[in-house]
Amino acid sequence: MALTVLAELAGVRFGRLDSLLVTTWYSAATLAPLDLYERLEEQLIAEHGTLTVLTVIVNSPAAPEKGVSQRAAAISARFEQHLRANLVVVLARGLGAVMVRSFLTGFSLVSRVPMFTFRDLSGAATCIAGLPGQTPRLQAPDLAAALEAFVALPPPG
C-alpha cells in the first residue's frame, strides 16, 4: 500500500490514500500552497463526502508566513462539516516543536473538528484507523509504514 502523490511545491508535498489527505511540510508554511490545498480538499470531499486531514511537520518548525494561520483557519471553517478529524504530527524535536504542539493543543479546544497532535506517524496511523467511516485500507496495519514511506520521500525543491 502506498500513498499517491497529488502535488509538490517547494517545501511541501500533498498526497492521499482513499479519503485521507496528507500534507507534509519540510520548511516553514507559506501562503502559496494553500490555494492548491483548498482545491485538493474540495476534490476529495466531492469524491468521498468526508475526509481525514493529516499534516506532518518534518523539520524544526519556523514561524509561518504572515497570513498562513488565518487562511488555514478559513479553509478549515469552509470544510469543517466534511472532516472526520484533523491530525497533526510534529516530527521535529526541540523547544520549537514543543511550542507548536502546545499551540495546537490549545487550538484543539476551540476547533469544531476533532483535532489530535502526535510526535510520530504510528500514533497518527492508529488514530486514523480508529475513526468512524474509514476505508479498509485506512484501517490496515501497514498504514503507518505507508505514511513513513511518503514522508521519507526526498523533500520537493
Backbone as CSV, one residue per row, in Angstrom:
resi,resn,N_x,N_y,N_z,CA_x,CA_y,CA_z,C_x,C_y,C_z
1,MET,0.850,-1.170,0.000,0.000,0.000,0.000,0.898,1.236,0.000
2,ALA,0.552,2.192,-0.855,1.323,3.429,-0.934,0.375,4.604,-1.126
3,LEU,0.779,5.749,-0.599,0.025,6.972,-0.827,0.310,7.472,-2.233
4,THR,-0.649,8.151,-2.805,-0.482,8.768,-4.116,-0.038,10.209,-3.915
5,VAL,1.040,10.598,-4.600,1.476,11.990,-4.567,0.533,12.786,-5.465
6,LEU,-0.113,13.782,-4.893,-1.040,14.633,-5.652,-0.352,15.847,-6.244
7,ALA,0.577,16.422,-5.491,1.263,17.632,-5.955,2.466,17.895,-5.059
8,GLU,3.432,18.610,-5.630,4.611,19.039,-4.876,4.914,20.477,-5.233
9,LEU,5.199,21.239,-4.215,5.682,22.613,-4.366,6.918,22.731,-3.486
10,ALA,7.670,23.795,-3.628,8.870,23.964,-2.813,8.513,23.849,-1.334
11,GLY,9.089,22.848,-0.677,8.920,22.690,0.751,7.669,21.976,1.221
12,VAL,6.818,21.518,0.304,5.574,20.862,0.720,5.149,19.811,-0.306
13,ARG,4.603,18.695,0.201,4.094,17.635,-0.670,2.684,17.276,-0.198
14,PHE,1.792,17.066,-1.157,0.415,16.656,-0.877,0.219,15.234,-1.398
15,GLY,-0.443,14.430,-0.600,-0.724,13.061,-1.021,-2.048,12.589,-0.467
16,ARG,-2.433,11.399,-0.900,-3.712,10.851,-0.447,-3.666,9.341,-0.438
17,LEU,-4.553,8.807,0.374,-4.880,7.390,0.359,-6.363,7.345,0.677
18,ASP,-7.163,6.969,-0.293,-8.619,6.979,-0.147,-9.078,8.371,0.317
19,SER,-9.733,8.441,1.478,-10.255,9.733,1.948,-9.326,10.419,2.949
20,LEU,-8.059,10.065,2.925,-7.041,10.695,3.768,-6.212,11.652,2.922
21,LEU,-6.199,12.935,3.290,-5.371,13.941,2.624,-4.190,14.239,3.528
22,VAL,-2.976,14.052,3.002,-1.752,14.246,3.775,-0.974,15.419,3.185
23,THR,-0.601,16.343,4.066,0.257,17.468,3.692,1.528,17.356,4.516
24,THR,2.665,17.286,3.842,3.946,17.188,4.528,4.731,18.467,4.270
25,TRP,4.996,19.200,5.355,5.771,20.440,5.279,7.214,20.129,5.651
26,TYR,8.136,20.470,4.748,9.560,20.277,5.009,10.235,21.586,5.403
27,SER,9.515,22.680,5.277,10.020,24.001,5.665,8.836,24.795,6.205
28,ALA,9.072,26.042,6.531,8.014,26.880,7.119,6.819,26.981,6.166
29,ALA,5.627,26.991,6.744,4.403,27.096,5.948,4.305,28.464,5.282
30,THR,3.903,28.446,4.011,3.732,29.682,3.244,2.325,29.721,2.653
31,LEU,1.921,30.883,2.201,0.583,31.052,1.640,0.403,30.349,0.298
32,ALA,1.438,30.331,-0.520,1.316,29.834,-1.894,0.655,28.453,-1.999
33,PRO,1.017,27.468,-1.168,0.413,26.139,-1.323,-1.034,26.036,-0.847
34,LEU,-1.524,27.030,-0.112,-2.848,26.881,0.490,-3.986,26.902,-0.519
35,ASP,-3.840,27.620,-1.623,-4.867,27.575,-2.666,-4.966,26.167,-3.254
36,LEU,-3.814,25.563,-3.510,-3.795,24.187,-4.018,-4.377,23.237,-2.979
37,TYR,-3.997,23.405,-1.729,-4.541,22.570,-0.652,-6.070,22.654,-0.623
38,GLU,-6.607,23.851,-0.753,-8.062,24.026,-0.737,-8.723,23.279,-1.901
39,ARG,-8.119,23.358,-3.085,-8.674,22.647,-4.243,-8.616,21.133,-4.051
40,LEU,-7.515,20.637,-3.496,-7.385,19.192,-3.260,-8.416,18.721,-2.239
41,GLU,-8.614,19.496,-1.191,-9.607,19.131,-0.183,-11.005,19.107,-0.808
42,GLU,-11.276,20.103,-1.628,-12.572,20.183,-2.321,-12.797,18.948,-3.208
43,GLN,-11.760,18.549,-3.949,-11.867,17.390,-4.835,-12.110,16.096,-4.057
44,LEU,-11.382,15.923,-2.963,-11.548,14.697,-2.183,-12.903,14.653,-1.485
45,ILE,-13.398,15.794,-1.047,-14.732,15.834,-0.444,-15.782,15.496,-1.501
46,ALA,-15.622,16.012,-2.709,-16.564,15.695,-3.785,-16.560,14.189,-4.076
47,GLU,-15.403,13.563,-3.963,-15.269,12.139,-4.245,-15.751,11.255,-3.095
48,HIS,-15.452,11.654,-1.841,-15.708,10.777,-0.689,-16.781,11.278,0.271
49,GLY,-17.140,12.547,0.188,-18.129,13.104,1.116,-17.514,13.606,2.409
50,THR,-16.666,12.783,3.016,-15.939,13.191,4.220,-14.483,12.784,4.064
51,LEU,-13.620,13.448,4.816,-12.219,13.070,4.770,-11.529,13.340,6.084
52,THR,-10.371,12.749,6.196,-9.486,12.943,7.334,-8.273,13.711,6.807
53,VAL,-7.838,14.698,7.568,-6.716,15.541,7.160,-5.543,15.275,8.098
54,LEU,-4.382,14.989,7.513,-3.157,14.775,8.279,-2.105,15.757,7.796
55,THR,-1.570,16.547,8.720,-0.476,17.470,8.430,0.755,16.975,9.162
56,VAL,1.869,16.870,8.442,3.123,16.399,9.029,4.154,17.528,8.912
57,ILE,4.722,17.905,10.044,5.772,18.923,10.084,7.075,18.183,10.328
58,VAL,7.946,18.187,9.306,9.143,17.355,9.346,10.296,18.038,10.068
59,ASN,10.633,19.245,9.680,11.798,19.927,10.243,11.385,20.848,11.383
60,SER,12.378,21.362,12.043,12.116,22.265,13.158,11.200,23.387,12.697
61,PRO,10.056,23.516,13.336,9.079,24.493,12.876,9.603,25.915,12.978
62,ALA,9.404,26.641,11.910,9.695,28.071,11.894,8.359,28.791,11.822
63,ALA,8.372,30.036,12.156,7.129,30.805,12.101,6.592,30.785,10.673
64,PRO,5.303,30.515,10.508,4.735,30.521,9.157,4.702,31.936,8.598
65,GLU,4.628,32.016,7.299,4.496,33.305,6.623,3.252,34.024,7.156
66,LYS,3.315,35.341,7.188,2.187,36.124,7.681,0.933,35.812,6.862
67,GLY,-0.166,35.560,7.552,-1.428,35.278,6.896,-1.751,33.808,6.752
68,VAL,-0.772,32.927,6.985,-0.995,31.485,6.818,-2.041,30.978,7.809
69,SER,-1.914,31.371,9.056,-2.850,30.879,10.078,-4.286,31.277,9.755
70,GLN,-4.478,32.521,9.331,-5.822,33.000,9.011,-6.381,32.275,7.791
71,ARG,-5.560,32.075,6.782,-6.008,31.396,5.562,-6.347,29.938,5.857
72,ALA,-5.500,29.275,6.647,-5.748,27.884,7.014,-7.032,27.765,7.838
73,ALA,-7.266,28.712,8.736,-8.492,28.699,9.541,-9.724,28.873,8.658
74,ALA,-9.625,29.736,7.645,-10.755,29.951,6.735,-11.062,28.683,5.935
75,ILE,-10.030,27.994,5.475,-10.228,26.737,4.743,-10.863,25.703,5.666
76,SER,-10.361,25.610,6.875,-10.903,24.659,7.835,-12.378,24.937,8.116
77,ALA,-12.716,26.201,8.298,-14.114,26.561,8.562,-15.004,26.215,7.371
78,ARG,-14.480,26.413,6.161,-15.266,26.130,4.961,-15.655,24.649,4.870
79,PHE,-14.747,23.770,5.250,-14.954,22.338,5.063,-15.241,21.567,6.343
80,GLU,-15.361,22.244,7.471,-15.431,21.537,8.757,-16.519,20.468,8.823
81,GLN,-17.648,20.694,8.179,-18.730,19.705,8.257,-18.400,18.431,7.484
82,HIS,-17.326,18.449,6.698,-16.929,17.282,5.904,-15.695,16.567,6.467
83,LEU,-15.176,17.045,7.593,-13.943,16.481,8.137,-14.221,15.547,9.301
84,ARG,-13.664,14.335,9.221,-13.737,13.394,10.342,-12.843,13.876,11.476
85,ALA,-11.629,14.295,11.102,-10.650,14.735,12.097,-9.512,15.460,11.391
86,ASN,-8.812,16.268,12.178,-7.626,16.980,11.735,-6.489,16.504,12.638
87,LEU,-5.518,15.817,12.044,-4.391,15.298,12.816,-3.125,16.024,12.398
88,VAL,-2.284,16.321,13.379,-1.010,16.985,13.113,0.095,16.178,13.780
89,VAL,1.112,15.841,12.998,2.289,15.158,13.517,3.460,16.124,13.416
90,VAL,4.084,16.396,14.560,5.273,17.253,14.589,6.458,16.330,14.842
91,LEU,7.167,15.996,13.761,8.310,15.092,13.869,9.545,15.805,14.399
92,ALA,9.590,17.110,14.243,10.729,17.902,14.706,10.855,17.775,16.216
93,ARG,12.031,18.015,16.704,12.309,17.963,18.148,12.742,19.346,18.616
94,GLY,12.804,19.529,19.914,13.301,20.769,20.484,12.190,21.694,20.951
95,LEU,12.603,22.853,21.419,11.676,23.815,22.001,10.638,24.289,20.989
96,GLY,11.033,24.514,19.746,10.081,24.950,18.718,8.970,23.934,18.521
97,ALA,9.318,22.664,18.529,8.318,21.616,18.353,7.373,21.566,19.554
98,VAL,7.914,21.750,20.752,7.079,21.767,21.953,6.100,22.931,21.887
99,MET,6.571,24.077,21.430,5.702,25.255,21.330,4.586,25.025,20.312
100,VAL,4.921,24.397,19.177,3.906,24.110,18.159,2.866,23.149,18.719
101,ARG,3.306,22.092,19.382,2.358,21.132,19.965,1.468,21.801,21.015
102,SER,2.044,22.682,21.817,1.259,23.395,22.840,0.207,24.285,22.195
103,PHE,0.597,24.997,21.137,-0.365,25.846,20.426,-1.491,25.000,19.848
104,LEU,-1.135,23.892,19.227,-2.136,23.024,18.606,-3.084,22.425,19.639
105,THR,-2.559,22.084,20.803,-3.410,21.556,21.867,-4.432,22.611,22.291
106,GLY,-3.990,23.848,22.435,-4.911,24.935,22.777,-5.926,25.177,21.683
107,PHE,-5.478,25.151,20.440,-6.368,25.367,19.302,-7.430,24.272,19.231
108,SER,-7.045,23.056,19.592,-7.998,21.945,19.520,-9.175,22.143,20.471
109,LEU,-8.989,22.928,21.506,-10.072,23.174,22.461,-11.184,24.034,21.867
110,VAL,-10.857,24.854,20.860,-11.866,25.719,20.251,-12.291,25.250,18.858
111,SER,-11.604,24.265,18.324,-11.926,23.756,16.990,-13.196,22.912,17.044
112,ARG,-14.021,23.057,16.025,-15.236,22.227,15.943,-14.955,20.874,15.301
113,VAL,-13.787,20.727,14.714,-13.376,19.446,14.121,-12.476,18.740,15.138
114,PRO,-12.695,17.462,15.407,-11.793,16.755,16.321,-10.342,16.898,15.848
115,MET,-9.470,17.309,16.765,-8.083,17.581,16.405,-7.163,16.818,17.353
116,PHE,-6.135,16.187,16.768,-5.205,15.381,17.541,-3.785,15.737,17.128
117,THR,-2.866,15.773,18.078,-1.457,16.020,17.762,-0.628,14.816,18.213
118,PHE,0.432,14.562,17.442,1.282,13.405,17.698,2.739,13.764,17.488
119,ARG,3.604,12.946,18.080,5.049,13.088,17.886,5.576,12.131,16.810
120,ASP,4.727,11.157,16.430,5.173,10.166,15.446,4.004,9.728,14.570
121,LEU,4.343,9.145,13.457,3.329,8.723,12.485,2.570,7.478,12.924
122,SER,3.183,6.627,13.726,2.469,5.420,14.150,1.280,5.775,15.032
123,GLY,1.424,6.758,15.910,0.297,7.203,16.728,-0.814,7.777,15.879
124,ALA,-0.441,8.559,14.875,-1.442,9.130,13.966,-2.144,8.027,13.180
125,ALA,-1.397,7.022,12.725,-1.995,5.915,11.962,-3.002,5.147,12.812
126,THR,-2.678,4.924,14.069,-3.603,4.238,14.974,-4.879,5.059,15.149
127,CYS,-4.726,6.356,15.313,-5.888,7.237,15.457,-6.740,7.230,14.188
128,ILE,-6.104,7.355,13.038,-6.819,7.354,11.752,-7.625,6.067,11.612
129,ALA,-6.990,4.944,11.912,-7.656,3.638,11.770,-8.890,3.529,12.663
130,GLY,-8.873,4.212,13.789,-9.982,4.115,14.731,-11.117,5.093,14.497
131,LEU,-10.959,5.994,13.546,-12.020,6.965,13.274,-13.181,6.291,12.547
132,PRO,-14.391,6.694,12.837,-15.542,6.084,12.158,-15.556,6.403,10.664
133,GLY,-16.003,5.428,9.891,-16.179,5.639,8.456,-14.939,5.493,7.607
134,GLN,-13.844,5.001,8.173,-12.618,4.848,7.389,-12.711,3.624,6.478
135,THR,-12.037,3.702,5.347,-11.981,2.577,4.417,-11.084,1.479,5.002
136,PRO,-11.202,0.261,4.492,-10.335,-0.818,4.990,-8.845,-0.490,4.875
137,ARG,-8.436,0.172,3.817,-7.000,0.499,3.684,-6.548,1.467,4.766
138,LEU,-7.440,2.357,5.208,-7.079,3.299,6.267,-7.142,2.655,7.647
139,GLN,-7.621,1.423,7.708,-7.643,0.663,8.960,-6.583,-0.437,8.959
140,ALA,-5.845,-0.555,7.871,-4.882,-1.648,7.714,-3.667,-1.452,8.625
141,PRO,-3.079,-2.565,9.073,-1.909,-2.488,9.949,-0.694,-1.827,9.294
142,ASP,-0.631,-1.820,7.960,0.531,-1.232,7.288,0.345,0.252,6.957
143,LEU,-0.675,0.903,7.509,-0.873,2.329,7.257,0.305,3.152,7.763
144,ALA,0.805,2.848,8.947,1.939,3.606,9.492,3.146,3.518,8.561
145,ALA,3.420,2.331,8.036,4.558,2.159,7.119,4.349,2.951,5.832
146,ALA,3.123,3.001,5.336,2.832,3.776,4.124,3.032,5.268,4.385
147,LEU,2.606,5.734,5.558,2.824,7.150,5.907,4.307,7.451,6.044
148,GLU,5.043,6.546,6.700,6.508,6.728,6.865,7.193,6.826,5.507
149,ALA,6.821,5.961,4.578,7.433,5.971,3.246,7.124,7.270,2.513
150,PHE,5.911,7.759,2.637,5.520,9.004,1.982,6.321,10.183,2.532
151,VAL,6.417,10.261,3.831,7.147,11.374,4.461,8.646,11.290,4.164
152,ALA,9.166,10.072,4.004,10.596,9.871,3.750,11.022,10.195,2.317
153,LEU,10.066,10.433,1.420,10.446,10.822,0.056,11.311,12.084,0.118
154,PRO,12.223,12.259,-0.820,13.064,13.464,-0.805,12.213,14.728,-0.831
155,PRO,12.562,15.705,0.000,11.780,16.955,0.007,11.744,17.590,-1.381
156,PRO,10.571,18.094,-1.770,10.480,18.757,-3.076,11.267,20.060,-3.081
157,GLY,11.872,20.339,-4.232,12.697,21.543,-4.377,11.889,22.703,-4.624
